[in-house]
Amino acid sequence: MDLKQQLQNQVPDLMDDDLFGEDPVLLLWQKKLLSNKAQAGLADYGRKLGSAYWREQGALANQEPPQWRGWSAQGQRIDQVDFHPSWHHLMSLGMEQGLHIWPHQPQPGQHLERAMGFYMHGQIEAGTLCPLTMTRAAAPLLQADPFQEWAAQLDQNQYDPSSQVMGQKHSVLLGMGMTEMQGGSDLRGCTTEAHPDGAAFRLYGHKWFFSVPQADAHLVLAREHEQFSCFLMPRYTEYGLNRRYIRRLKDKLGNRSNASAEIDFDGAQAWRVGQAGRGIALLAGMAARTRIDCVLGSAALMRQALVQSLHYCQHRVGFGKTLIEQPLMQAVLLDMAIESEAAAHLALFLVDLQDRVDDPVAQSVQRILSPAAKFWVCRRAIALCAEAMETWGGNGYIEEGPMPRLLREAPVNSIWEGSGNVMCLDVQRALSQDGVFEALQTDLRIRCGDDAELGRAAEALLGNVSQAGGRAWTQKLAVLYQACLMRQLAPDAVADLFTAQRVQQEPSTVFGVEGVEQTSWYLHRAWPRLQAS
């Protein structure tokens, strides 16, 4: 048997696809963008990211994870984190696109434009999203004196990975340090201490998870007497490396391209951000901004897992037909397609609410829906990526393919910035705030409109407030909003299918929608490239 015969029925790698032009959700939401220029820029970014070159860069960044060098050859403490060149290429690409920038005076659609780019970037490489979202989420805290010089550097599109003091750099990245080994999500367990030192402070303690240790500065939670305050801690001061020392880099299940560290503070110089005692509130606001990016990142993984499954199944033959022609496989792919679409709609809807700063109802809905969406979408990404791996059979389990990395990436968004129970507790807190429940009632009444099924679901949900913030109630809130968005934005057949599968009955523990006529139409709509096969 010659080599050509041996390679029969092997699927070629997915290369050079269009992440923007072949995504029905992005094509719908682009209508809200500010200009044709913004649409053209995103279309170009989607084609670029889908190219063979950038897919290879994403793979390389995860095959060659960062390495920590504690000391120089001369014995000097340097705490250097070294990355593969592919990481730097991907960071440059994301910063050129402005994925790290929080606009000072955002125009309508500006947050949405960035979110679409972020969602596409996450389909190719998820680890680089962490420094981009951290930097963006920190920016609103640094708009006032004495941090305006830092704020100006956050607006720069030129990536600068050099290790030096902020004033000598073209741009800067920021990270966050809250979690300690004894406290976890309970931030009031923080033991790091801040001692006054003239106009500055000296920090003593540790952080168990220190995001982006190579960043130019971190926003750090520390005790100032008996209060919890927020501090900006630079990596370098005018005297050299600050006294914040890496113990080790975390050896993580996924998110391998991105560095996370354990850190000790031994008199590290820092400056208080905001008022004394406001640290948890300020950093909670930063975390809330990153939570929306967690939903976007999970939706990105779901989309890429779906596309990879569709690509594989249209090429692979089994039992005399391509896999995509087999009824049971069609049922799985169809269910994954509506789940992915609903996740993307919900993520972009949260960003759209973020844009509506003068609308108190929108802000209240965002306050409760953000943690609910993070709870639900980030969990569903894990299940969908696992199902997508199985559509490839044994080939999906092999590291040379894309599926293991997608599956390993999925859990981090559910855990990071507050795991599932923390999100449910945050839903409870949101409902206790003035006007939030009333805003939710008003908004759902409008969104359900004259759809009787959705109206009944909303009435049952809002009438069961005693269960609000429980895991089942939080799930139902997220799914109901997904159904409303599908009804508003998707074709009737797609919205009907989602409502029947997710609202009229509980979401199934397994993927698969059987007995649907014209399944190929749904799948072609989900990924138009199938029409060319």
Secondary structure, 3 states (H helix, E strand, C coil): CCHHHHCCCCCCCCCCCCCCCCCHHHHHHHHHCCCHHHHHHHHHHHHHHCCHHHHHHHHHHHHCCCEEEEECCCCCEEEEEECCHHHHHHHHHHHHCCCCCCCCCCCCCHHHHHHHHHHHHHHHCCCCHHHHHHHHHHHHHHCCCCCHHHHHHHCCCCCCCCCCCHHHCCCCCEEEECCCCCCCCCHHHCCCEEEEECCEEEEEEEEEEEECCCCCEEEEEEEECCEEEEEEEECEECCEECCEEEEEECCCCCCCCCCEEEEEEEEEEEEEECCCCCHHHHHHHHHHHHHHHHHHHHHHHHHHHHHHHHHHHHHCEECCEEHHHCHHHHHHHHHHHHHHHHHHHHHHHHHHHHHCCCCHHHHHHHHHHHHHHHHHHHHHHHHHHHHHHHHCHHHHHCCCCCHHHHHHHHHHHHHCCCCHHHHHHHHHHHHCCCCHHHHHHHHHHHHHCCCHHHHHHHHHHHCCHHHCCCHHHHHHHHHHHHHHHHHHHCCHHHHHHHHHHHHCCCCCCCCCCCCCCCHHHHHHHHCHHHHHC
